[in-house]
Amino acid sequence: MIRYHALDMILNAHLDASYLSASHGRSRTGRIFFLGWLPQKNKPIRLNSQILSLCKILKFVSSSAAEAELGALFLTTKQ
């Protein structure tokens, strides 16, 4: 018999992008998805387990580091 019960864990995602680090002026992005508990003010994030890690080169050439970060954010939410 399998028994399920609710936990207070949530899905977290952290991302980062590097500007103009790939060939032809493109940017590279990295994302990690993991389970953890709801963040609390002035306390470290409590982690449980990693679910997925992704690294990708953005298809477009971004004009700034902020635009590369927004591209990484878009890909993360799309995933």
All heavy atoms as a GROMACS GRO file, in nm:
protein
  623
    1MET      N    1   0.084  -0.117   0.000
    1MET     CA    2   0.000   0.000   0.000
    1MET      C    3   0.089   0.124   0.000
    1MET      O    4   0.183   0.134   0.077
    1MET     CB    5  -0.088  -0.002   0.125
    1MET     CG    6  -0.178   0.115   0.134
    1MET     SD    7  -0.304   0.078   0.256
    1MET     CE    8  -0.311   0.224   0.345
    2ILE      N    9   0.059   0.216  -0.088
    2ILE     CA   10   0.132   0.343  -0.096
    2ILE      C   11   0.047   0.451  -0.033
    2ILE      O   12  -0.071   0.464  -0.064
    2ILE     CB   13   0.163   0.380  -0.242
    2ILE    CG1   14   0.253   0.272  -0.304
    2ILE    CG2   15   0.229   0.516  -0.249
    2ILE    CD1   16   0.279   0.294  -0.450
    3ARG      N   17   0.110   0.527   0.055
    3ARG     CA   18   0.039   0.635   0.123
    3ARG      C   19   0.108   0.767   0.091
    3ARG      O   20   0.229   0.779   0.104
    3ARG     CB   21   0.041   0.610   0.274
    3ARG     CG   22  -0.040   0.711   0.351
    3ARG     CD   23  -0.044   0.678   0.496
    3ARG     NE   24  -0.115   0.552   0.513
    3ARG     CZ   25  -0.128   0.487   0.628
    3ARG    NH1   26  -0.072   0.536   0.736
    3ARG    NH2   27  -0.193   0.375   0.634
    4TYR      N   28   0.033   0.865   0.048
    4TYR     CA   29   0.084   0.998   0.016
    4TYR      C   30   0.037   1.097   0.122
    4TYR      O   31  -0.075   1.087   0.170
    4TYR     CB   32   0.033   1.046  -0.120
    4TYR     CG   33   0.081   0.961  -0.235
    4TYR    CD1   34   0.000   0.862  -0.290
    4TYR    CD2   35   0.207   0.982  -0.290
    4TYR    CE1   36   0.045   0.784  -0.396
    4TYR    CE2   37   0.252   0.905  -0.394
    4TYR     CZ   38   0.170   0.807  -0.448
    4TYR     OH   39   0.214   0.731  -0.552
    5HIS      N   40   0.124   1.191   0.155
    5HIS     CA   41   0.083   1.300   0.244
    5HIS      C   42   0.156   1.427   0.204
    5HIS      O   43   0.265   1.424   0.146
    5HIS     CB   44   0.108   1.266   0.392
    5HIS     CG   45   0.249   1.229   0.422
    5HIS    ND1   46   0.343   1.321   0.458
    5HIS    CD2   47   0.312   1.110   0.422
    5HIS    CE1   48   0.458   1.261   0.479
    5HIS    NE2   49   0.442   1.132   0.456
    6ALA      N   50   0.096   1.539   0.232
    6ALA     CA   51   0.148   1.669   0.190
    6ALA      C   52   0.269   1.709   0.274
    6ALA      O   53   0.275   1.684   0.394
    6ALA     CB   54   0.039   1.774   0.203
    7LEU      N   55   0.365   1.773   0.209
    7LEU     CA   56   0.481   1.830   0.276
    7LEU      C   57   0.484   1.979   0.248
    7LEU      O   58   0.413   2.029   0.160
    7LEU     CB   59   0.611   1.767   0.224
    7LEU     CG   60   0.630   1.619   0.254
    7LEU    CD1   61   0.756   1.569   0.187
    7LEU    CD2   62   0.639   1.596   0.402
    8ASP      N   63   0.565   2.050   0.322
    8ASP     CA   64   0.574   2.195   0.301
    8ASP      C   65   0.688   2.232   0.206
    8ASP      O   66   0.736   2.344   0.207
    8ASP     CB   67   0.588   2.267   0.434
    8ASP     CG   68   0.710   2.222   0.513
    8ASP    OD1   69   0.771   2.120   0.473
    8ASP    OD2   70   0.743   2.286   0.613
    9MET      N   71   0.732   2.138   0.121
    9MET     CA   72   0.838   2.167   0.025
    9MET      C   73   0.782   2.238  -0.098
    9MET      O   74   0.665   2.221  -0.132
    9MET     CB   75   0.904   2.038  -0.020
    9MET     CG   76   1.005   1.986   0.076
    9MET     SD   77   1.110   1.869  -0.006
    9MET     CE   78   1.068   1.724   0.083
   10ILE      N   79   0.868   2.318  -0.160
   10ILE     CA   80   0.832   2.386  -0.284
   10ILE      C   81   0.943   2.364  -0.386
   10ILE      O   82   1.055   2.328  -0.350
   10ILE     CB   83   0.809   2.537  -0.261
   10ILE    CG1   84   0.936   2.603  -0.207
   10ILE    CG2   85   0.691   2.563  -0.170
   10ILE    CD1   86   0.928   2.754  -0.204
   11LEU      N   87   0.911   2.387  -0.513
   11LEU     CA   88   1.010   2.377  -0.620
   11LEU      C   89   1.082   2.511  -0.631
   11LEU      O   90   1.019   2.615  -0.647
   11LEU     CB   91   0.942   2.342  -0.752
   11LEU     CG   92   1.033   2.334  -0.874
   11LEU    CD1   93   1.132   2.219  -0.859
   11LEU    CD2   94   0.950   2.316  -0.999
   12ASN      N   95   1.214   2.508  -0.621
   12ASN     CA   96   1.297   2.628  -0.634
   12ASN      C   97   1.376   2.620  -0.764
   12ASN      O   98   1.406   2.510  -0.811
   12ASN     CB   99   1.398   2.636  -0.518
   12ASN     CG  100   1.331   2.661  -0.386
   12ASN    OD1  101   1.282   2.768  -0.362
   12ASN    ND2  102   1.330   2.560  -0.301
   13ALA      N  103   1.409   2.732  -0.819
   13ALA     CA  104   1.493   2.739  -0.938
   13ALA      C  105   1.593   2.852  -0.922
   13ALA      O  106   1.556   2.962  -0.883
   13ALA     CB  107   1.408   2.762  -1.063
   14HIS      N  108   1.720   2.823  -0.947
   14HIS     CA  109   1.824   2.925  -0.947
   14HIS      C  110   1.884   2.929  -1.087
   14HIS      O  111   1.898   2.825  -1.151
   14HIS     CB  112   1.932   2.892  -0.845
   14HIS     CG  113   1.890   2.918  -0.705
   14HIS    ND1  114   1.980   2.946  -0.606
   14HIS    CD2  115   1.770   2.920  -0.646
   14HIS    CE1  116   1.915   2.965  -0.492
   14HIS    NE2  117   1.787   2.950  -0.515
   15LEU      N  118   1.917   3.048  -1.133
   15LEU     CA  119   1.971   3.061  -1.268
   15LEU      C  120   2.080   3.166  -1.271
   15LEU      O  121   2.090   3.251  -1.182
   15LEU     CB  122   1.859   3.099  -1.366
   15LEU     CG  123   1.790   3.233  -1.340
   15LEU    CD1  124   1.834   3.334  -1.442
   15LEU    CD2  125   1.641   3.214  -1.344
   16ASP      N  126   2.160   3.157  -1.375
   16ASP     CA  127   2.264   3.258  -1.397
   16ASP      C  128   2.296   3.259  -1.546
   16ASP      O  129   2.275   3.161  -1.616
   16ASP     CB  130   2.389   3.228  -1.316
   16ASP     CG  131   2.480   3.349  -1.304
   16ASP    OD1  132   2.436   3.460  -1.338
   16ASP    OD2  133   2.595   3.332  -1.263
   17ALA      N  134   2.347   3.370  -1.594
   17ALA     CA  135   2.387   3.382  -1.734
   17ALA      C  136   2.520   3.454  -1.741
   17ALA      O  137   2.548   3.542  -1.661
   17ALA     CB  138   2.281   3.459  -1.813
   18SER      N  139   2.602   3.413  -1.836
   18SER     CA  140   2.727   3.484  -1.862
   18SER      C  141   2.715   3.555  -1.995
   18SER      O  142   2.666   3.499  -2.092
   18SER     CB  143   2.844   3.386  -1.861
   18SER     OG  144   2.827   3.291  -1.963
   19TYR      N  145   2.759   3.677  -2.000
   19TYR     CA  146   2.741   3.764  -2.116
   19TYR      C  147   2.858   3.750  -2.212
   19TYR      O  148   2.975   3.761  -2.172
   19TYR     CB  149   2.727   3.908  -2.067
   19TYR     CG  150   2.712   4.012  -2.174
   19TYR    CD1  151   2.608   4.006  -2.266
   19TYR    CD2  152   2.802   4.117  -2.184
   19TYR    CE1  153   2.595   4.102  -2.364
   19TYR    CE2  154   2.789   4.214  -2.281
   19TYR     CZ  155   2.686   4.205  -2.371
   19TYR     OH  156   2.672   4.299  -2.468
   20LEU      N  157   2.831   3.724  -2.339
   20LEU     CA  158   2.929   3.714  -2.446
   20LEU      C  159   3.038   3.611  -2.418
   20LEU      O  160   3.156   3.632  -2.448
   20LEU     CB  161   2.993   3.850  -2.475
   20LEU     CG  162   2.900   3.962  -2.522
   20LEU    CD1  163   2.977   4.090  -2.542
   20LEU    CD2  164   2.828   3.922  -2.650
   21SER      N  165   3.002   3.497  -2.360
   21SER     CA  166   3.102   3.397  -2.325
   21SER      C  167   3.109   3.282  -2.425
   21SER      O  168   3.198   3.198  -2.417
   21SER     CB  169   3.073   3.340  -2.186
   21SER     OG  170   2.944   3.282  -2.187
   22ALA      N  171   3.018   3.277  -2.520
   22ALA     CA  172   3.018   3.172  -2.622
   22ALA      C  173   3.057   3.233  -2.758
   22ALA      O  174   3.067   3.354  -2.773
   22ALA     CB  175   2.880   3.107  -2.630
   23SER      N  176   3.078   3.147  -2.854
   23SER     CA  177   3.120   3.193  -2.986
   23SER      C  178   3.012   3.278  -3.053
   23SER      O  179   2.894   3.266  -3.021
   23SER     CB  180   3.152   3.072  -3.074
   23SER     OG  181   3.036   2.992  -3.089
   24HIS      N  182   3.054   3.364  -3.144
   24HIS     CA  183   2.965   3.452  -3.221
   24HIS      C  184   2.886   3.548  -3.132
   24HIS      O  185   2.776   3.588  -3.167
   24HIS     CB  186   2.869   3.371  -3.309
   24HIS     CG  187   2.937   3.274  -3.399
   24HIS    ND1  188   3.016   3.314  -3.505
   24HIS    CD2  189   2.940   3.139  -3.398
   24HIS    CE1  190   3.063   3.206  -3.566
   24HIS    NE2  191   3.020   3.099  -3.503
   25GLY      N  192   2.941   3.587  -3.018
   25GLY     CA  193   2.878   3.689  -2.932
   25GLY      C  194   2.757   3.641  -2.855
   25GLY      O  195   2.679   3.722  -2.808
   26ARG      N  196   2.742   3.511  -2.839
   26ARG     CA  197   2.626   3.459  -2.766
   26ARG      C  198   2.657   3.444  -2.617
   26ARG      O  199   2.771   3.455  -2.575
   26ARG     CB  200   2.582   3.325  -2.826
   26ARG     CG  201   2.533   3.342  -2.969
   26ARG     CD  202   2.499   3.212  -3.032
   26ARG     NE  203   2.621   3.131  -3.040
   26ARG     CZ  204   2.621   3.002  -3.072
   26ARG    NH1  205   2.508   2.940  -3.097
   26ARG    NH2  206   2.733   2.935  -3.077
   27SER      N  207   2.553   3.420  -2.540
   27SER     CA  208   2.567   3.407  -2.395
   27SER      C  209   2.531   3.266  -2.350
   27SER      O  210   2.452   3.197  -2.414
   27SER     CB  211   2.476   3.508  -2.324
   27SER     OG  212   2.510   3.639  -2.361
   28ARG      N  213   2.587   3.227  -2.239
   28ARG     CA  214   2.563   3.094  -2.183
   28ARG      C  215   2.478   3.107  -2.058
   28ARG      O  216   2.494   3.202  -1.981
   28ARG     CB  217   2.698   3.030  -2.150
   28ARG     CG  218   2.691   2.886  -2.110
   28ARG     CD  219   2.831   2.832  -2.082
   28ARG     NE  220   2.927   2.865  -2.186
   28ARG     CZ  221   2.954   2.789  -2.292
   28ARG    NH1  222   2.888   2.678  -2.310
   28ARG    NH2  223   3.046   2.826  -2.379
   29THR      N  224   2.388   3.011  -2.036
   29THR     CA  225   2.302   3.014  -1.918
   29THR      C  226   2.304   2.880  -1.847
   29THR      O  227   2.320   2.776  -1.909
   29THR     CB  228   2.157   3.052  -1.957
   29THR    OG1  229   2.075   3.047  -1.841
   29THR    CG2  230   2.100   2.958  -2.059
   30GLY      N  231   2.290   2.885  -1.716
   30GLY     CA  232   2.283   2.764  -1.634
   30GLY      C  233   2.166   2.775  -1.539
   30GLY      O  234   2.136   2.882  -1.486
   31ARG      N  235   2.096   2.663  -1.522
   31ARG     CA  236   1.977   2.662  -1.435
   31ARG      C  237   1.978   2.535  -1.353
   31ARG      O  238   2.023   2.431  -1.398
   31ARG     CB  239   1.851   2.667  -1.521
   31ARG     CG  240   1.851   2.784  -1.614
   31ARG     CD  241   1.735   2.784  -1.711
   31ARG     NE  242   1.721   2.672  -1.798
   31ARG     CZ  243   1.770   2.664  -1.922
   31ARG    NH1  244   1.840   2.762  -1.970
   31ARG    NH2  245   1.750   2.559  -1.997
   32ILE      N  246   1.928   2.544  -1.231
   32ILE     CA  247   1.914   2.427  -1.145
   32ILE      C  248   1.778   2.433  -1.078
   32ILE      O  249   1.736   2.538  -1.030
   32ILE     CB  250   2.029   2.417  -1.043
   32ILE    CG1  251   2.014   2.292  -0.958
   32ILE    CG2  252   2.035   2.539  -0.956
   32ILE    CD1  253   2.134   2.262  -0.872
   33PHE      N  254   1.708   2.322  -1.079
   33PHE     CA  255   1.578   2.309  -1.014
   33PHE      C  256   1.595   2.213  -0.897
   33PHE      O  257   1.655   2.106  -0.912
   33PHE     CB  258   1.474   2.252  -1.112
   33PHE     CG  259   1.448   2.340  -1.231
   33PHE    CD1  260   1.524   2.329  -1.345
   33PHE    CD2  261   1.346   2.433  -1.226
   33PHE    CE1  262   1.499   2.410  -1.455
   33PHE    CE2  263   1.321   2.516  -1.336
   33PHE     CZ  264   1.398   2.503  -1.449
   34PHE      N  265   1.543   2.250  -0.782
   34PHE     CA  266   1.557   2.164  -0.664
   34PHE      C  267   1.438   2.181  -0.572
   34PHE      O  268   1.366   2.280  -0.579
   34PHE     CB  269   1.688   2.194  -0.589
   34PHE     CG  270   1.699   2.335  -0.540
   34PHE    CD1  271   1.658   2.368  -0.412
   34PHE    CD2  272   1.752   2.433  -0.620
   34PHE    CE1  273   1.669   2.498  -0.366
   34PHE    CE2  274   1.764   2.563  -0.576
   34PHE     CZ  275   1.723   2.595  -0.448
   35LEU      N  276   1.419   2.082  -0.487
   35LEU     CA  277   1.315   2.090  -0.385
   35LEU      C  278   1.373   2.150  -0.259
   35LEU      O  279   1.488   2.126  -0.224
   35LEU     CB  280   1.259   1.951  -0.354
   35LEU     CG  281   1.176   1.886  -0.463
   35LEU    CD1  282   1.138   1.744  -0.422
   35LEU    CD2  283   1.051   1.967  -0.492
   36GLY      N  284   1.295   2.229  -0.192
   36GLY     CA  285   1.338   2.291  -0.068
   36GLY      C  286   1.218   2.343   0.008
   36GLY      O  287   1.104   2.327  -0.035
   37TRP      N  288   1.244   2.402   0.119
   37TRP     CA  289   1.137   2.458   0.200
   37TRP      C  290   1.121   2.605   0.168
   37TRP      O  291   1.209   2.668   0.111
   37TRP     CB  292   1.166   2.437   0.347
   37TRP     CG  293   1.141   2.296   0.389
   37TRP    CD1  294   1.026   2.246   0.443
   37TRP    CD2  295   1.230   2.186   0.378
   37TRP    NE1  296   1.039   2.112   0.466
   37TRP    CE2  297   1.163   2.072   0.427
   37TRP    CE3  298   1.358   2.169   0.331
   37TRP    CZ2  299   1.220   1.946   0.431
   37TRP    CZ3  300   1.416   2.044   0.333
   37TRP    CH2  301   1.346   1.935   0.384
   38LEU      N  302   1.011   2.661   0.204
   38LEU     CA  303   0.981   2.801   0.180
   38LEU      C  304   1.088   2.888   0.247
   38LEU      O  305   1.116   2.871   0.365
   38LEU     CB  306   0.843   2.834   0.237
   38LEU     CG  307   0.780   2.965   0.194
   38LEU    CD1  308   0.758   2.964   0.043
   38LEU    CD2  309   0.647   2.984   0.262
   39PRO      N  310   1.152   2.979   0.172
   39PRO     CA  311   1.256   3.064   0.231
   39PRO      C  312   1.201   3.153   0.343
   39PRO      O  313   1.089   3.203   0.334
   39PRO     CB  314   1.303   3.149   0.114
   39PRO     CG  315   1.259   3.079  -0.008
   39PRO     CD  316   1.135   3.004   0.030
   40GLN      N  317   1.279   3.168   0.447
   40GLN     CA  318   1.242   3.254   0.559
   40GLN      C  319   1.346   3.365   0.572
   40GLN      O  320   1.464   3.344   0.545
   40GLN     CB  321   1.235   3.173   0.688
   40GLN     CG  322   1.127   3.068   0.685
   40GLN     CD  323   1.126   2.983   0.810
   40GLN    OE1  324   1.212   2.998   0.896
   40GLN    NE2  325   1.029   2.895   0.821
   41LYS      N  326   1.300   3.480   0.614
   41LYS     CA  327   1.387   3.597   0.623
   41LYS      C  328   1.501   3.573   0.722
   41LYS      O  329   1.481   3.520   0.832
   41LYS     CB  330   1.303   3.717   0.667
   41LYS     CG  331   1.372   3.848   0.652
   41LYS     CD  332   1.277   3.962   0.679
   41LYS     CE  333   1.345   4.094   0.653
   41LYS     NZ  334   1.253   4.205   0.672
   42ASN      N  335   1.623   3.612   0.681
   42ASN     CA  336   1.744   3.603   0.763
   42ASN      C  337   1.783   3.460   0.800
   42ASN      O  338   1.850   3.438   0.900
   42ASN     CB  339   1.733   3.688   0.890
   42ASN     CG  340   1.714   3.835   0.859
   42ASN    OD1  341   1.770   3.884   0.761
   42ASN    ND2  342   1.636   3.904   0.938
   43LYS      N  343   1.740   3.362   0.722
   43LYS     CA  344   1.778   3.223   0.744
   43LYS      C  345   1.826   3.164   0.612
   43LYS      O  346   1.776   3.201   0.506
   43LYS     CB  347   1.660   3.141   0.798
   43LYS     CG  348   1.620   3.177   0.938
   43LYS     CD  349   1.516   3.082   0.990
   43LYS     CE  350   1.479   3.118   1.132
   43LYS     NZ  351   1.379   3.025   1.186
   44PRO      N  352   1.922   3.072   0.616
   44PRO     CA  353   1.968   3.011   0.491
   44PRO      C  354   1.859   2.924   0.428
   44PRO      O  355   1.769   2.875   0.497
   44PRO     CB  356   2.088   2.926   0.533
   44PRO     CG  357   2.073   2.907   0.679
   44PRO     CD  358   1.994   3.024   0.732
   45ILE      N  359   1.869   2.907   0.296
   45ILE     CA  360   1.772   2.823   0.225
   45ILE      C  361   1.794   2.677   0.264
   45ILE      O  362   1.907   2.627   0.260
   45ILE     CB  363   1.788   2.841   0.073
   45ILE    CG1  364   1.758   2.984   0.032
   45ILE    CG2  365   1.697   2.745  -0.003
   45ILE    CD1  366   1.787   3.013  -0.114
   46ARG      N  367   1.688   2.609   0.301
   46ARG     CA  368   1.696   2.467   0.335
   46ARG      C  369   1.670   2.386   0.207
   46ARG      O  370   1.564   2.395   0.148
   46ARG     CB  371   1.593   2.432   0.442
   46ARG     CG  372   1.624   2.494   0.575
   46ARG     CD  373   1.518   2.466   0.678
   46ARG     NE  374   1.482   2.325   0.685
   46ARG     CZ  375   1.365   2.282   0.731
   46ARG    NH1  376   1.275   2.367   0.773
   46ARG    NH2  377   1.338   2.154   0.734
   47LEU      N  378   1.769   2.308   0.167
   47LEU     CA  379   1.762   2.231   0.044
   47LEU      C  380   1.728   2.086   0.074
   47LEU      O  381   1.762   2.034   0.179
   47LEU     CB  382   1.894   2.236  -0.030
   47LEU     CG  383   1.952   2.374  -0.059
   47LEU    CD1  384   2.086   2.360  -0.125
   47LEU    CD2  385   1.858   2.454  -0.144
   48ASN      N  386   1.663   2.021  -0.022
   48ASN     CA  387   1.638   1.879  -0.009
   48ASN      C  388   1.708   1.802  -0.120
   48ASN      O  389   1.805   1.734  -0.093
   48ASN     CB  390   1.488   1.850  -0.011
   48ASN     CG  391   1.456   1.707   0.016
   48ASN    OD1  392   1.545   1.627   0.033
   48ASN    ND2  393   1.330   1.672   0.018
   49SER      N  394   1.663   1.814  -0.242
   49SER     CA  395   1.727   1.737  -0.348
   49SER      C  396   1.716   1.809  -0.482
   49SER      O  397   1.618   1.877  -0.509
   49SER     CB  398   1.664   1.599  -0.359
   49SER     OG  399   1.528   1.610  -0.392
   50GLN      N  400   1.818   1.788  -0.564
   50GLN     CA  401   1.820   1.846  -0.697
   50GLN      C  402   1.732   1.762  -0.789
   50GLN      O  403   1.731   1.640  -0.783
   50GLN     CB  404   1.964   1.845  -0.748
   50GLN     CG  405   1.978   1.890  -0.889
   50GLN     CD  406   2.122   1.881  -0.935
   50GLN    OE1  407   2.214   1.888  -0.855
   50GLN    NE2  408   2.141   1.866  -1.063
   51ILE      N  409   1.657   1.829  -0.875
   51ILE     CA  410   1.570   1.760  -0.969
   51ILE      C  411   1.627   1.765  -1.110
   51ILE      O  412   1.631   1.665  -1.180
   51ILE     CB  413   1.428   1.820  -0.967
   51ILE    CG1  414   1.365   1.797  -0.832
   51ILE    CG2  415   1.342   1.762  -1.077
   51ILE    CD1  416   1.232   1.860  -0.816
   52LEU      N  417   1.674   1.882  -1.152
   52LEU     CA  418   1.719   1.900  -1.291
   52LEU      C  419   1.823   2.011  -1.298
   52LEU      O  420   1.808   2.114  -1.233
   52LEU     CB  421   1.597   1.937  -1.378
   52LEU     CG  422   1.618   1.964  -1.524
   52LEU    CD1  423   1.662   1.838  -1.597
   52LEU    CD2  424   1.489   2.015  -1.586
   53SER      N  425   1.928   1.990  -1.377
   53SER     CA  426   2.028   2.093  -1.406
   53SER      C  427   2.035   2.109  -1.557
   53SER      O  428   2.039   2.010  -1.630
   53SER     CB  429   2.167   2.054  -1.359
   53SER     OG  430   2.167   2.006  -1.232
   54LEU      N  431   2.042   2.233  -1.603
   54LEU     CA  432   2.048   2.260  -1.746
   54LEU      C  433   2.154   2.365  -1.773
   54LEU      O  434   2.171   2.460  -1.696
   54LEU     CB  435   1.913   2.312  -1.797
   54LEU     CG  436   1.795   2.217  -1.787
   54LEU    CD1  437   1.667   2.291  -1.818
   54LEU    CD2  438   1.812   2.101  -1.880
   55CYS      N  439   2.224   2.348  -1.884
   55CYS     CA  440   2.319   2.447  -1.932
   55CYS      C  441   2.295   2.462  -2.081
   55CYS      O  442   2.286   2.362  -2.153
   55CYS     CB  443   2.462   2.401  -1.904
   55CYS     SG  444   2.584   2.521  -1.955
   56LYS      N  445   2.282   2.585  -2.128
   56LYS     CA  446   2.246   2.607  -2.267
   56LYS      C  447   2.307   2.738  -2.317
   56LYS      O  448   2.325   2.831  -2.239
   56LYS     CB  449   2.094   2.613  -2.279
   56LYS     CG  450   2.042   2.610  -2.419
   56LYS     CD  451   1.891   2.595  -2.419
   56LYS     CE  452   1.841   2.582  -2.560
   56LYS     NZ  453   1.700   2.559  -2.568
   57ILE      N  454   2.335   2.744  -2.445
   57ILE     CA  455   2.378   2.867  -2.509
   57ILE      C  456   2.254   2.933  -2.568
   57ILE      O  457   2.176   2.868  -2.638
   57ILE     CB  458   2.483   2.841  -2.617
   57ILE    CG1  459   2.610   2.787  -2.551
   57ILE    CG2  460   2.513   2.968  -2.696
   57ILE    CD1  461   2.719   2.749  -2.648
   58LEU      N  462   2.234   3.060  -2.536
   58LEU     CA  463   2.118   3.131  -2.588
   58LEU      C  464   2.129   3.146  -2.739
   58LEU      O  465   2.236   3.173  -2.792
   58LEU     CB  466   2.107   3.269  -2.521
   58LEU     CG  467   2.086   3.270  -2.371
   58LEU    CD1  468   2.088   3.413  -2.318
   58LEU    CD2  469   1.957   3.202  -2.333
   59LYS      N  470   2.018   3.130  -2.809
   59LYS     CA  471   2.018   3.136  -2.955
   59LYS      C  472   2.037   3.278  -3.007
   59LYS      O  473   2.082   3.297  -3.118
   59LYS     CB  474   1.888   3.078  -3.010
   59LYS     CG  475   1.875   2.930  -2.988
   59LYS     CD  476   1.745   2.879  -3.047
   59LYS     CE  477   1.731   2.731  -3.022
   59LYS     NZ  478   1.607   2.676  -3.076
   60PHE      N  479   1.999   3.376  -2.928
   60PHE     CA  480   2.008   3.515  -2.972
   60PHE      C  481   2.130   3.583  -2.912
   60PHE      O  482   2.186   3.537  -2.814
   60PHE     CB  483   1.881   3.592  -2.933
   60PHE     CG  484   1.854   3.588  -2.785
   60PHE    CD1  485   1.909   3.682  -2.700
   60PHE    CD2  486   1.771   3.491  -2.732
   60PHE    CE1  487   1.885   3.680  -2.564
   60PHE    CE2  488   1.746   3.487  -2.595
   60PHE     CZ  489   1.804   3.582  -2.512
   61VAL      N  490   2.171   3.691  -2.974
   61VAL     CA  491   2.282   3.772  -2.922
   61VAL      C  492   2.221   3.882  -2.836
   61VAL      O  493   2.144   3.963  -2.884
   61VAL     CB  494   2.366   3.833  -3.036
   61VAL    CG1  495   2.474   3.922  -2.980
   61VAL    CG2  496   2.426   3.722  -3.121
   62SER      N  497   2.253   3.882  -2.709
   62SER     CA  498   2.197   3.983  -2.619
   62SER      C  499   2.284   4.107  -2.621
   62SER      O  500   2.405   4.101  -2.643
   62SER     CB  501   2.183   3.927  -2.477
   62SER     OG  502   2.305   3.877  -2.433
   63SER      N  503   2.223   4.222  -2.596
   63SER     CA  504   2.296   4.348  -2.602
   63SER      C  505   2.351   4.391  -2.467
   63SER      O  506   2.423   4.490  -2.459
   63SER     CB  507   2.205   4.458  -2.658
   63SER     OG  508   2.092   4.473  -2.576
   64SER      N  509   2.318   4.317  -2.361
   64SER     CA  510   2.371   4.350  -2.228
   64SER      C  511   2.363   4.226  -2.139
   64SER      O  512   2.296   4.129  -2.171
   64SER     CB  513   2.292   4.464  -2.164
   64SER     OG  514   2.160   4.422  -2.135
   65ALA      N  515   2.432   4.234  -2.026
   65ALA     CA  516   2.427   4.123  -1.930
   65ALA      C  517   2.287   4.108  -1.872
   65ALA      O  518   2.241   3.997  -1.847
   65ALA     CB  519   2.529   4.147  -1.819
   66ALA      N  520   2.217   4.220  -1.851
   66ALA     CA  521   2.080   4.215  -1.799
   66ALA      C  522   1.987   4.144  -1.897
   66ALA      O  523   1.899   4.068  -1.856
   66ALA     CB  524   2.030   4.356  -1.770
   67GLU      N  525   2.007   4.167  -2.026
   67GLU     CA  526   1.924   4.100  -2.126
   67GLU      C  527   1.954   3.950  -2.129
   67GLU      O  528   1.863   3.868  -2.148
   67GLU     CB  529   1.950   4.161  -2.263
   67GLU     CG  530   1.851   4.117  -2.368
   67GLU     CD  531   1.871   4.192  -2.499
   67GLU    OE1  532   1.851   4.314  -2.501
   67GLU    OE2  533   1.908   4.124  -2.597
   68ALA      N  534   2.079   3.911  -2.108
   68ALA     CA  535   2.114   3.769  -2.100
   68ALA      C  536   2.047   3.704  -1.979
   68ALA      O  537   1.998   3.592  -1.987
   68ALA     CB  538   2.266   3.753  -2.093
   69GLU      N  539   2.045   3.776  -1.866
   69GLU     CA  540   1.978   3.724  -1.746
   69GLU      C  541   1.828   3.709  -1.770
   69GLU      O  542   1.767   3.611  -1.726
   69GLU     CB  543   2.002   3.818  -1.627
   69GLU     CG  544   2.144   3.821  -1.578
   69GLU     CD  545   2.179   3.703  -1.487
   69GLU    OE1  546   2.087   3.635  -1.440
   69GLU    OE2  547   2.299   3.682  -1.466
   70LEU      N  548   1.766   3.804  -1.840
   70LEU     CA  549   1.624   3.794  -1.870
   70LEU      C  550   1.596   3.677  -1.964
   70LEU      O  551   1.494   3.609  -1.952
   70LEU     CB  552   1.571   3.923  -1.930
   70LEU     CG  553   1.553   4.038  -1.830
   70LEU    CD1  554   1.516   4.165  -1.904
   70LEU    CD2  555   1.447   4.003  -1.729
   71GLY      N  556   1.686   3.651  -2.059
   71GLY     CA  557   1.672   3.536  -2.146
   71GLY      C  558   1.680   3.406  -2.067
   71GLY      O  559   1.603   3.312  -2.091
   72ALA      N  560   1.770   3.401  -1.970
   72ALA     CA  561   1.782   3.282  -1.884
   72ALA      C  562   1.657   3.266  -1.799
   72ALA      O  563   1.608   3.155  -1.779
   72ALA     CB  564   1.906   3.295  -1.795
   73LEU      N  565   1.602   3.377  -1.749
   73LEU     CA  566   1.479   3.372  -1.670
   73LEU      C  567   1.363   3.321  -1.754
   73LEU      O  568   1.284   3.239  -1.708
   73LEU     CB  569   1.448   3.510  -1.613
   73LEU     CG  570   1.322   3.523  -1.528
   73LEU    CD1  571   1.331   3.434  -1.405
   73LEU    CD2  572   1.301   3.667  -1.490
   74PHE      N  573   1.354   3.365  -1.878
   74PHE     CA  574   1.249   3.318  -1.968
   74PHE      C  575   1.259   3.168  -1.991
   74PHE      O  576   1.161   3.095  -1.983
   74PHE     CB  577   1.254   3.394  -2.101
   74PHE     CG  578   1.162   3.337  -2.205
   74PHE    CD1  579   1.025   3.360  -2.197
   74PHE    CD2  580   1.209   3.260  -2.308
   74PHE    CE1  581   0.939   3.308  -2.292
   74PHE    CE2  582   1.125   3.206  -2.403
   74PHE     CZ  583   0.988   3.230  -2.394
   75LEU      N  584   1.382   3.119  -2.019
   75LEU     CA  585   1.400   2.976  -2.042
   75LEU      C  586   1.369   2.894  -1.917
   75LEU      O  587   1.318   2.784  -1.925
   75LEU     CB  588   1.541   2.948  -2.092
   75LEU     CG  589   1.574   2.998  -2.232
   75LEU    CD1  590   1.720   2.976  -2.264
   75LEU    CD2  591   1.485   2.930  -2.335
   76THR      N  592   1.403   2.948  -1.800
   76THR     CA  593   1.376   2.878  -1.675
   76THR      C  594   1.226   2.866  -1.651
   76THR      O  595   1.177   2.758  -1.616
   76THR     CB  596   1.443   2.951  -1.557
   76THR    OG1  597   1.583   2.959  -1.583
   76THR    CG2  598   1.420   2.879  -1.427
   77THR      N  599   1.152   2.973  -1.669
   77THR     CA  600   1.007   2.966  -1.648
   77THR      C  601   0.940   2.881  -1.754
   77THR      O  602   0.840   2.814  -1.727
   77THR     CB  603   0.944   3.107  -1.646
   77THR    OG1  604   0.978   3.174  -1.766
   77THR    CG2  605   0.993   3.186  -1.528
   78LYS      N  606   0.994   2.881  -1.873
   78LYS     CA  607   0.939   2.797  -1.980
   78LYS      C  608   0.959   2.650  -1.950
   78LYS      O  609   0.874   2.567  -1.979
   78LYS     CB  610   1.007   2.836  -2.111
   78LYS     CG  611   0.952   2.768  -2.232
   78LYS     CD  612   1.023   2.825  -2.354
   78LYS     CE  613   1.022   2.726  -2.468
   78LYS     NZ  614   1.096   2.774  -2.582
   79GLN      N  615   1.073   2.616  -1.891
   79GLN     CA  616   1.104   2.477  -1.858
   79GLN      C  617   1.008   2.426  -1.753
   79GLN      O  618   0.963   2.317  -1.753
   79GLN     CB  619   1.247   2.466  -1.807
   79GLN     CG  620   1.293   2.325  -1.782
   79GLN     CD  621   1.307   2.242  -1.907
   79GLN    OE1  622   1.344   2.293  -2.011
   79GLN    NE2  623   1.273   2.117  -1.900
   0.00000   0.00000   0.00000
